Amino acid sequence: MTDTASPTSGLLAGKTFLVMGVANKWSIAYAIGEALVNAGATLALSYLDDRMVRDCEALIANAPGSKLYKGNVASDDDLDALAAGLKADFGVIHGYVHSVGFAPPAELKNPFRETTRDGFGTAMDISVYSLIATSQRIVPLMTEGGSIITLTYLGADRAFPQYNVMGVAKAALEASVRYLAFDLGKDGIRVNAISAGPIKTAAARGIPGLTDMVKYFQQVAPIGAPFGAKNVADTALFLASDLSSAISGETIFVDNGFHAVGMMPLGLED
């Protein structure tokens, strides 16, 4: 008899993961959540507001024991309540996915030199400090070790038109990954970032010029196959599992090889 089960089925059986940042069914966090559920994980989903509830409920519909938690990562009180809820409901958490980032729209539209103090602070608070603040509260629940995963972008390494302060925030996020990895390794906790190629999610549509970024990416990336959130989710599943037991402090590029290209090959059409 041929076994038609998914090769990842049961990979995360008995594990519980917090996934933060599910905005809708097209978001990267949603795809990651699906991959974790399909591998047997129980999910705790943290969402920002009631507009996100329907898709969050759909994500955990086939994941018995999974739960939703409303909260704002910019609020210490909300993060405290989230941790208390997770402790009461699950006791032990085996990792979390941090798919959270924000900068005020004006900071992306205006020239970078016009970045405001408040805009800079907001981008750093939501996109970077939230990883640290969440770790402060979730790590005590990770008594069996586990994996922390965040999402970044190539704009941390290279300047992209109108990515502006988000690029600076992503650079700080990647540095935070390394310091958290150094800090938490003794507890058996791995911390890694996935640098994803451009995907037309609801959040990404707030970045001016996204369509041009995607078009250029499709022209230049060495791997010409279609690219989307599932590609990122597959890597997140690997990082969440014990298959990545010796990997920590890394930024892993999942972008069809785009980050390795120095210039557009000659002969491509404009």
N, C-alpha and C positions, 0 to 999 in steps of 0.2 A: 504494500500500500504506500502510495506517495504521500509524504507529509507536506501539507500545504500551509502549515502554520508559518507566521512571520518569523524570520530568523532572530528578531529581537523580542519575540513574545516571551514574557516571564523574566526578562533581563533585570527589571527593577521590581520584581514581585516582593511585597512586604516593605517597600520603601515609600516614604512620604516626602513630597517636594512642595515647597512654596513657589508659586510662579507669580511674579509681579509685572504688571504692565499690559495685561490683556485688554486692548481697547475695543476690538471687534474681531470677527472671524478671519479677517485678512491680515491681522498683525502677526509679527514674528513670534511674539509670546504665545499666541494661540496655536501656531504650528508646533512650537516646542511642547506646549502642554499636550497636544494630541500625540506627539511622539512618546512622551513619558507615559501617558495613559495606555497607549498601545503596547508598551513594554511592561505593563502591570503595575505602574505606580499609582498611589493615591495622591490627589492634588489638593492643595490649599491655594485658592486664588485670591489675590489681593487686587481690588479694583478701586478706581478713583471716585466715580459717581454712578448714579442709577442708569445712565444711558448705556452702560456697559454690562448691565446685569443679564440681559437676555442671552448674549453670546457667551458669557461666562457660564450660565446655567447649561447651555447647549454643550459646552466643552466637557463638563463633568457629568453629563447625563448618563454615560455608560461607565462611570468610575465610582463604584460603590464606596461610601465613606468619605468622599471628597466634600469640601466645604468652601463657602465664599466668605470673604471678609472685606468690608468697606474701610478704606483708610487713605489718607494723604501722606506721602512720604516726607512732606515738608513739615509735618506735625509730629513732635516727639510724643505727644499724648496719643495720637493715632497709632504710632509704631509700638508704644507700650501696650496699647489695647490689643493690637495684632498679636504680639508675642504672648500676652496672657491668654488669648483665645486659642492659639496654637498649642500652648502648654496644656490647657484644660482639655482640648479635644483630641490631641495626638500624643502629647508627652515628649516624643522624640521626633525630630525632623532630620532628614538625611541630606538636605541641601536646599538651595533656592536659586531661582533664576531671576536676575535683576535686569529687566528690559524696560528701563525708565530713563527718560531724558526730555529736557525742555529748555528752550530759551525764548524770551519774548520775541514775537515776530519782527518787531522793528530792528532788533539786533542782527537779524539775518538779511534784512533788506538794505540797511544803511551800510556805508563803508565801514570796515573793521575799526578804523581809527576813531569812529564815532561811538564805539561801544560805551554804554553808560555804566556807572558804578553799580546801579541797581540791577541792570540787565546782566552784568557779569556775575554779580552775586547770586541772582536767581538761577542762572545756568549752572553754576558750580554747586549750588545747594541741591537742586533737583537731580542733576545728571551725575554728580560725583559724590557729594557728602551722603546722599541717600544710601549708597552702597555701604559706606562705613557705619552709618547710623543703624541700618538694618542688621548688619553683622553683629553689632554690639548686643542686639536683642535676640538674634536667632542662634548665634554660635553656642550660647549656653544650652540650647535644646538639641544641638548636634553632638550628643554624647557618644554616638557610635562613629564619629567622623563623617566624612561626606564631601560634597562638592558645591562650590559657589560659582555661578556662571553669570557674567554680565555681557552686554552687547556694546560694541564700539564700531568705529568706522575709520577708513583710511585717512579721513580728514584730520586725524590725530597726528599723522606723520607728514602730510603734504597739504598745501593750501589749495582749497577748492573755492571757486567763486561763490560768494554769499553763504558759505558755511560758517565763516566767521567765528564767533565766540563758542559755537558748538564744537569746532575743531580743537580749540584750547581746552574745553571741558573734557573732550574725549581723551586728549593727551593726559590730563590729570587723572582721569578714570583709569587709564592703563597703568599709570604709575601707582595708583592706589591698589590695583590688582597685585602688583609685585610686592608691595609692602604688606598687604594682608596675607599673601602667600607665605612670606617670611614669618609673619606673626603667628599664623595658624597651623603651620606644618606640623608642629609638635603635637597638635591635637588631632592629627590624622585628617585634616580638612584641606582640600585642594581648592585653589582660587584661580580661575582662568577667564579670559575674555575671548569672545568671537568677534572678529572684524568682518562684518558681512558686506557683501556687495550691495549696490543700490537696489532697493525693492520699493515698489509703489504702495507703501502702507499709508494709512490715514495720517500717521504722524509725519512720515517723510514728505507728504504732499505739502506740508508747511514750509519746506525748504525751497526757496526760489530757484528755478532752473533745474528741478529734479528731472523733468522729461529729457532735457539735453544730457544730463549726467547718465541716465539710463541708456540713451541712444549711443553715446560714446562708449560706454561700458560694453554694450553688445557688439560694437564694431571691433574693439581692441582686445577684449579678454581672450587669452589663448584657447581656452575651452569654449567652443562655440555652442555647446548644448544650452537649452533653456535653463534659466536660473530663477530661483524663487525661495520663498520662506522655508519650504521643505528641505532644501539643501542645508540651510542653517540649523534646522531642527534636528537633522540627522547627526550633525556634529555635536549639538547640545546633548543629545542622547548618549553619545559616546563619552562626553565629559562627565555626565551625570553617573555613568556606570563605573564599575570596578575595572573596566577595560582601560581606563585612563589613570590607573592607580599611581603611576609614577610621573604624572604631568601636573605641574603647578607653576603659577607665575607667568604663564604664557599668554600671548595674544596670537590666536590661530586665525589665519585668513581663510575665509570661505567666500570666494569671489571669482571662481572660474579662472584663477591665476592673474586677475587684473593687476593686483598690487606689484607683480613682478615685471611689468612692462614699462620700459623707459620712454617709449615714444610710439606714435601711431605708425604701423607698417606702411611703407610706401605703396601707392597704388589704390588705397582705399578711397572711395568716393566721399566727397564732402557731405 
